């Protein structure tokens, strides 16, 4: 990890050879345990390491703690990875993870992608990783911040990604068919069938197949689906 920027006073959790600054807002409890045991985002990570290649341009919808962007940027000689994360409080942490691992070709933007430009409410919770764009059933409305919505077609046209990594929790079901996916060589999708239902699953699957990507069984596992233009 040449070029890594590390604070000697900061403690780190190591996962798959990557360093994650210990931060009690994000790296605690189950997350910390999974990181230490290499179990964090395990299925998605295995799929990414199987399909991401040298020279790829990766777009990630939902940056999380910076795990996947750091993984593909540090384990594969990709051209770049571009993460779009709605939670404004995660942005500095993701940037600190990239710096700690010497990653210079990973870019994170505090925004979500949608069919048109605008803004949406993002609801903040404790733990911070439980924040979302939805008010949960029976929940008293949490505090919120406004987050930019960027035009997805414009972003894809500008970045020209050939690999997509995305966690489909709700709104992404309608976003995926709206995108021009024909430039993709591969996609790694974590689905939540219990939330999006059979109609949502079929809509996502159909969008990739219509774009010329086929279900790739070797990269798929359970709710994590992998698609490739060729095997």
SULDAHU-V764662 format. One record per residue. N is the residue number from 1. RES is the residue in one small letter. NEAR is the number of other ideal C-beta (glycine too) atoms within 10 Angstrom. Layout:
N_RES_NEAR / N_RES_NEAR
//
This chain:
1_x_14 / 2_x_4 / 3_x_9 / 4_x_13 / 5_x_11 / 6_x_15 / 7_x_11 / 8_x_4 / 9_x_5 / 10_x_12 / 11_x_11 / 12_x_17 / 13_x_18 / 14_x_11 / 15_x_21 / 16_x_16 / 17_x_11 / 18_x_23 / 19_x_21 / 20_x_26 / 21_x_18 / 22_x_13 / 23_x_18 / 24_x_9 / 25_x_12 / 26_x_22 / 27_x_21 / 28_x_13 / 29_x_9 / 30_x_11 / 31_x_18 / 32_x_18 / 33_x_12 / 34_x_16 / 35_x_22 / 36_x_14 / 37_x_10 / 38_x_14 / 39_x_13 / 40_x_24 / 41_x_23 / 42_x_14 / 43_x_18 / 44_x_24 / 45_x_21 / 46_x_16 / 47_x_25 / 48_x_24 / 49_x_14 / 50_x_15 / 51_x_22 / 52_x_24 / 53_x_12 / 54_x_8 / 55_x_10 / 56_x_19 / 57_x_17 / 58_x_27 / 59_x_24 / 60_x_26 / 61_x_23 / 62_x_19 / 63_x_27 / 64_x_22 / 65_x_24 / 66_x_29 / 67_x_22 / 68_x_26 / 69_x_29 / 70_x_26 / 71_x_24 / 72_x_26 / 73_x_25 / 74_x_21 / 75_x_15 / 76_x_18 / 77_x_12 / 78_x_21 / 79_x_14 / 80_x_18 / 81_x_29 / 82_x_20 / 83_x_25 / 84_x_21 / 85_x_24 / 86_x_23 / 87_x_23 / 88_x_15 / 89_x_16 / 90_x_24 / 91_x_17 / 92_x_11 / 93_x_23 / 94_x_23 / 95_x_15 / 96_x_20 / 97_x_28 / 98_x_24 / 99_x_19 / 100_x_21 / 101_x_25 / 102_x_16 / 103_x_23 / 104_x_11 / 105_x_17 / 106_x_26 / 107_x_18 / 108_x_22 / 109_x_15 / 110_x_19 / 111_x_18 / 112_x_23 / 113_x_23 / 114_x_20 / 115_x_13 / 116_x_11 / 117_x_12 / 118_x_13 / 119_x_13 / 120_x_16 / 121_x_14 / 122_x_21 / 123_x_19 / 124_x_15 / 125_x_13 / 126_x_9 / 127_x_13 / 128_x_15 / 129_x_18 / 130_x_11 / 131_x_20 / 132_x_16 / 133_x_16 / 134_x_13 / 135_x_13 / 136_x_12 / 137_x_5 / 138_x_5 / 139_x_10 / 140_x_6 / 141_x_9 / 142_x_16 / 143_x_10 / 144_x_14 / 145_x_16 / 146_x_11 / 147_x_18 / 148_x_15 / 149_x_18 / 150_x_17 / 151_x_15 / 152_x_22 / 153_x_15 / 154_x_12 / 155_x_19 / 156_x_18 / 157_x_11 / 158_x_11 / 159_x_16 / 160_x_10 / 161_x_23 / 162_x_20 / 163_x_23 / 164_x_23 / 165_x_28 / 166_x_22 / 167_x_18 / 168_x_24 / 169_x_16 / 170_x_14 / 171_x_15 / 172_x_22 / 173_x_21 / 174_x_14 / 175_x_19 / 176_x_24 / 177_x_14 / 178_x_14 / 179_x_22 / 180_x_11 / 181_x_20 / 182_x_10 / 183_x_15 / 184_x_21 / 185_x_19 / 186_x_24 / 187_x_28 / 188_x_30 / 189_x_23 / 190_x_20 / 191_x_21 / 192_x_16 / 193_x_12 / 194_x_7 / 195_x_12 / 196_x_19 / 197_x_12 / 198_x_8 / 199_x_9 / 200_x_19 / 201_x_17 / 202_x_12 / 203_x_16 / 204_x_24 / 205_x_17 / 206_x_12 / 207_x_19 / 208_x_22 / 209_x_13 / 210_x_11 / 211_x_18 / 212_x_14 / 213_x_22 / 214_x_13 / 215_x_13 / 216_x_20 / 217_x_10 / 218_x_12 / 219_x_23 / 220_x_17 / 221_x_14 / 222_x_9 / 223_x_15 / 224_x_20 / 225_x_23 / 226_x_24 / 227_x_26 / 228_x_21 / 229_x_16 / 230_x_9 / 231_x_8
//
